[in-house]
Amino acid sequence: MSLAPLIAALRASRGFAHKRDISDIVGALSRALPGGAGAMTQAVAVGDDCAAIADGGNENAGENAGYLLFAIEGLVEDFIHKMPWFAGYCSVMVNVSDIYAMGGRPLAVVDALWSKGMDPAAQVLEGMAAASQAYGVPIVGGHSNNRSERGQLAVAILGRARKLLTSFNARPGDHLLAAYDLRGAYQEPYPYWNASTGAPAARLRGDLEILPVLAEAGLCDAAKDISMAGLLGTAMMLLECSRAGATIDVAAIPRPPHIAEPAGPDFLRWLTAFPSYGFVLSVRPAQVDQVLARFHARDLACAVIGEVNASRRVVLQDDAELATLWDFSAEPFITAPDALPAQLVAEQFPLDQPAAEQTVPVQPVVPQPAAQQPVAEQLDA
């Protein structure tokens, strides 16, 4: 297989296009804030799956200090129109995944639903209720408008984490891991890999529990759930936020049994698929075997797919062939060039430190007077 057509197809994909739009939004927001780019640093840097807000915990309840996690997802209109029940289900499922991807556990969701009458609103709500029960996350409120011309849906979630997994902690020398639940099938005709709706609730929750356990055990501090950009697009977001690069072996990527070789349209579809359970992790070499074992013990596919380096380029490898998928120094993917001051970037991400010493905590939101409060919006749909 030649890597050139694969790279061309990935770069032209809808998922990549949607992620590239994030840099425009972030740039506009940083320019609009009273403090300019500096105001963006008061919140969790854009690129993570959730905002992380420092939380002192509840000493009376025996809770340790940690973070409140806050995220929101909006669903594309054609998805709601054509698959309303599954769209409702996914609106909860993807939010739950965002919380776990940052080492947290979900608390509750709220929704904002626009519809022209109860069709398809009723089906959307039925799907949301099913996911709420499957993942054990209550729907505690929201907003509705049954007199809209078009169906629209957004769902927000609140969670809590003791220790964080972030997109900003991948370090040169780390191994990149990809984890999937392959016990599913495509939700035809869309590129959604569904290993959730037919699975037992206890299994779904137990599989996700791996992520906060890894964080709390100190086995991993960098991860991201696989989104509409697919595995490689998600890996790119994590690497860009960490100001790093990687070489990724496409043949090592876990894939369903029907894809025998890493080539052809079936493999491309898999690389751009949005899985119900899928994560990219950046793991120090000494912890790799333990991390792999946690996933394998639950019959989940997990493999080392590459190694992080300081090049700021994402290079794909297939046997002896190497080809660049993206060069962040020449072309941003999701980050806005002016979103963070250069001095702050240099302080937060010093590339001359040994890999073992480069652990960068996510900066918590610092409460401020209302007039100065920065807007923290989750953009990673």
C-alpha positions in Angstrom: 0.0 0.0 0.0 1.2 3.5 -0.9 0.7 6.0 1.9 0.2 8.9 -0.4 -3.4 8.2 -1.3 -4.3 7.4 2.3 -2.8 10.7 3.5 -4.6 12.6 0.8 -8.0 11.0 1.7 -7.5 11.7 5.4 -6.6 15.3 4.8 -9.7 15.7 2.7 -12.0 14.0 5.2 -15.0 15.7 6.8 -13.6 14.9 10.3 -10.3 16.6 9.6 -12.2 19.7 8.2 -14.3 20.0 11.3 -11.3 19.9 13.6 -9.4 22.5 11.5 -12.3 24.9 12.1 -11.5 24.9 15.8 -8.4 27.0 15.2 -10.5 29.8 13.7 -12.9 29.8 16.6 -10.2 29.8 19.2 -8.3 32.6 17.4 -11.5 34.7 17.2 -12.2 34.1 20.9 -8.7 35.0 22.0 -8.9 38.2 20.1 -12.3 39.1 21.5 -11.4 38.6 25.2 -10.5 41.8 27.1 -7.1 40.3 28.0 -6.4 39.0 24.5 -4.5 35.8 24.2 -3.4 36.0 27.8 -7.0 35.6 29.0 -7.1 32.2 27.4 -4.5 31.0 29.9 -6.9 31.5 32.8 -8.9 28.5 31.7 -7.9 25.0 30.6 -6.1 25.3 27.3 -8.4 24.5 24.4 -7.7 21.1 23.0 -8.7 18.9 25.9 -12.0 16.9 26.0 -13.3 18.9 29.0 -12.7 22.0 31.0 -11.2 21.1 34.3 -12.1 23.4 37.3 -10.2 23.1 40.5 -12.4 21.5 43.2 -11.6 21.4 46.9 -13.8 18.4 47.4 -16.0 17.9 50.5 -14.0 17.1 53.6 -17.2 16.1 55.5 -17.9 13.5 52.9 -14.4 12.3 52.8 -13.7 13.5 49.3 -10.3 14.5 48.1 -9.5 17.7 46.2 -9.6 17.2 42.5 -11.3 18.7 39.5 -14.8 19.3 38.2 -15.0 18.4 34.5 -17.4 20.2 32.2 -18.0 19.5 28.6 -20.6 19.9 25.8 -21.3 18.2 22.5 -23.4 19.3 19.6 -24.7 16.9 17.0 -24.8 17.6 13.2 -28.2 18.2 11.8 -28.3 15.5 9.2 -27.5 12.9 11.9 -30.5 14.0 14.0 -32.8 14.0 11.0 -31.9 10.5 9.7 -31.2 8.6 13.0 -32.9 10.5 15.8 -32.9 7.6 18.4 -29.2 6.9 17.8 -28.4 10.6 17.8 -30.0 11.0 21.2 -28.1 7.9 22.5 -24.8 9.2 21.1 -25.3 12.7 22.6 -25.0 11.1 26.1 -22.5 8.5 25.2 -19.9 10.8 23.7 -20.1 13.2 26.6 -19.6 10.3 29.0 -16.5 9.3 27.0 -15.1 12.8 27.2 -15.3 12.7 31.0 -13.6 9.3 31.2 -10.9 10.4 28.6 -9.8 13.0 31.2 -9.6 10.5 34.0 -12.9 11.5 35.5 -16.3 9.9 36.3 -19.6 11.5 35.1 -22.1 13.0 37.4 -25.0 14.2 35.3 -26.1 15.6 31.9 -28.4 18.4 30.7 -29.7 18.9 27.2 -30.9 21.6 24.8 -33.3 20.2 22.2 -34.9 22.0 19.3 -37.6 20.3 17.2 -40.6 20.9 15.0 -43.1 19.1 17.3 -42.4 15.8 19.0 -41.2 14.2 15.8 -38.3 13.5 16.1 -38.0 15.0 19.6 -39.6 11.9 21.2 -37.2 9.5 19.5 -34.2 11.7 20.4 -35.3 11.7 24.1 -35.8 7.9 24.0 -32.3 7.5 22.8 -30.9 9.8 25.5 -32.8 7.9 28.2 -31.5 4.6 27.0 -27.9 5.9 27.2 -28.5 7.5 30.5 -29.6 4.1 31.9 -26.8 2.2 30.2 -24.0 4.4 31.5 -25.7 5.3 34.9 -25.6 9.0 34.3 -28.9 10.9 35.1 -30.4 13.6 32.9 -31.1 16.3 35.4 -32.6 19.1 33.3 -32.3 21.2 30.1 -34.0 23.4 27.6 -36.5 22.6 24.9 -38.1 24.3 21.9 -40.8 22.3 20.0 -41.5 25.1 17.6 -38.2 25.2 15.7 -37.9 24.8 11.9 -35.1 22.2 12.3 -33.9 19.6 14.8 -30.9 20.6 16.8 -29.4 18.9 19.9 -26.6 19.8 22.3 -25.9 18.0 25.6 -23.6 19.1 28.4 -22.1 17.0 31.1 -20.5 17.4 34.5 -18.0 15.0 36.1 -15.3 14.8 38.6 -11.7 13.6 38.5 -9.1 13.0 41.2 -6.2 13.0 38.8 -6.3 14.2 35.2 -5.5 12.7 31.8 -4.8 15.6 29.4 -3.9 16.3 25.8 -0.9 18.3 27.0 1.3 15.7 28.7 2.6 13.5 25.8 6.4 13.5 25.9 9.2 12.5 23.5 9.9 8.8 24.2 6.4 8.0 25.1 4.6 5.1 23.4 1.4 5.9 21.6 -1.4 3.3 22.3 -4.7 2.9 20.7 -7.6 1.1 22.5 -10.8 0.0 21.0 -13.9 -2.2 21.7 -14.0 -4.2 18.5 -17.2 -6.2 19.7 -19.4 -4.1 17.5 -20.4 -3.1 13.9 -20.9 0.0 11.8 -24.2 1.8 12.3 -24.8 1.8 8.6 -24.5 3.8 6.4 -22.5 6.0 8.7 -18.9 5.7 9.9 -20.0 5.1 13.5 -18.6 2.0 15.1 -21.3 0.9 17.6 -20.1 -1.4 20.3 -22.5 0.1 22.9 -26.2 -0.3 22.3 -26.2 -4.1 22.4 -23.7 -4.4 25.3 -24.5 -5.0 29.0 -24.5 -1.9 31.0 -22.1 -3.3 33.6 -19.5 -4.1 30.8 -19.8 -0.6 29.4 -19.2 1.1 32.7 -16.4 -1.3 33.7 -14.6 -0.8 30.4 -14.6 3.0 30.8 -13.5 2.7 34.4 -10.1 1.7 33.1 -9.3 5.4 32.3 -9.6 7.0 35.8 -8.0 3.9 37.3 -4.9 4.4 35.1 -4.8 8.1 36.0 -5.1 7.5 39.8 -2.5 4.7 39.7 0.0 7.0 38.0 0.3 4.7 34.9 -0.8 7.4 32.4 -1.3 11.2 32.3 -2.0 11.8 28.6 -5.1 10.6 26.7 -7.9 11.5 24.4 -11.0 9.8 23.2 -11.3 9.1 19.5 -13.7 11.6 17.9 -15.0 12.4 14.4 -11.5 13.0 13.2 -10.8 9.2 13.6 -7.8 7.6 15.3 -5.1 9.6 13.4 -6.9 12.9 13.7 -7.3 12.4 17.4 -3.7 11.4 17.8 -2.8 14.6 15.9 -4.8 16.8 18.3 -3.1 15.2 21.3 0.4 15.6 19.8 -0.2 19.2 18.7 -1.4 20.2 22.1 1.7 18.6 23.6 4.0 20.4 21.1 5.3 17.0 20.0 5.3 14.7 16.9 5.3 11.0 16.4 5.9 8.1 14.0 2.8 5.9 13.7 2.9 2.4 12.2 -0.4 2.0 10.4 -0.1 -1.8 10.4 -0.1 -1.8 14.2 -3.5 -0.1 14.5 -6.1 -2.4 16.0 -8.9 -3.1 13.6 -11.9 -5.4 13.1 -11.3 -8.9 11.8 -12.8 -8.2 8.4 -10.0 -5.7 7.7 -7.2 -8.2 7.0 -4.6 -5.7 5.7 -4.0 -2.0 6.4 -5.0 -1.0 2.9 -8.0 -0.2 0.7 -11.3 1.5 1.3 -12.2 -0.6 4.4 -9.1 0.5 6.2 -9.6 4.1 5.3 -13.2 3.9 6.6 -11.8 2.4 9.9 -9.3 5.2 10.3 -12.0 7.8 9.9 -14.6 5.9 12.1 -16.1 7.4 15.2 -16.1 4.5 17.7 -18.3 4.2 20.7 -15.2 3.1 22.7 -11.9 4.3 21.5 -8.9 6.1 23.1 -5.4 7.3 22.2 -3.0 7.2 25.1 0.6 8.5 25.5 2.4 6.3 28.0 5.9 6.2 29.4 7.8 3.1 28.3 8.0 1.7 31.8 4.2 1.6 32.2 3.3 0.3 28.8 2.9 -3.4 29.7 0.7 -2.6 32.7 -1.5 -0.3 30.6 -1.9 -2.9 27.9 -2.8 -5.5 30.5 -5.6 -3.4 31.9 -7.4 -3.2 28.5 -6.6 -6.8 27.5 -8.1 -8.1 30.8 -11.5 -6.8 29.7 -11.2 -8.2 26.2 -10.5 -4.8 24.7 -8.1 -4.3 21.8 -5.1 -2.2 22.7 -1.7 -2.0 21.0 1.4 0.2 20.7 1.0 2.1 17.4 3.9 4.5 17.5 6.4 6.6 19.5 6.3 10.3 20.4 9.2 12.5 19.4 10.1 16.2 19.5 9.8 16.7 15.7 6.3 18.3 15.7 5.5 16.2 12.6 3.2 13.2 12.4 4.8 10.6 10.1 3.0 7.4 9.0 4.9 4.2 8.5 4.0 1.1 6.5 6.9 -1.4 6.4 9.8 0.6 4.9 7.7 3.5 3.6 7.5 6.8 5.6 5.3 9.7 4.7 4.4 12.9 6.6 0.7 13.3 7.4 1.0 16.7 9.2 3.7 19.2 10.1 2.4 21.4 13.0 5.3 23.8 12.6 4.1 24.7 9.1 0.4 24.1 9.4 -1.7 24.2 12.6 -4.4 21.6 13.0 -6.6 22.8 15.9 -4.5 25.4 17.7 -4.7 29.1 16.8 -1.2 30.7 16.3 -2.2 33.5 18.6 -4.2 31.6 21.2 -1.4 31.4 23.7 1.4 33.9 24.4 4.8 32.6 23.2 6.3 33.1 26.7 3.6 31.0 28.3 4.1 28.2 25.8 7.8 28.2 26.4 7.2 28.0 30.2 4.6 25.3 30.0 6.2 23.1 27.4 10.0 23.2 27.7 11.2 20.7 25.1 14.7 20.6 26.5 13.7 18.8 29.7 14.1 15.0 30.0 10.9 13.2 29.1 10.4 11.9 32.6 10.4 15.4 34.0 8.0 17.0 31.5 4.7 16.6 33.3 2.5 19.6 32.7 -0.7 19.9 34.8 -3.8 21.3 33.2 -4.3 24.9 34.5 -7.5 25.1 36.5 -10.1 27.8 36.0 -9.6 30.6 38.5 -12.9 32.1 39.6 -13.1 35.9 38.8 -15.6 38.7 38.9 -18.3 38.3 36.3 -17.0 41.1 34.1 -13.6 39.5 33.7 -14.6 35.8 33.6 -13.2 34.2 30.5 -15.4 32.2 28.2 -14.5 28.5 28.4 -16.2 26.6 25.7 -15.7 23.0 24.8 -15.0 22.8 21.1 -13.9 19.2 20.5 -17.1 17.6 19.1 
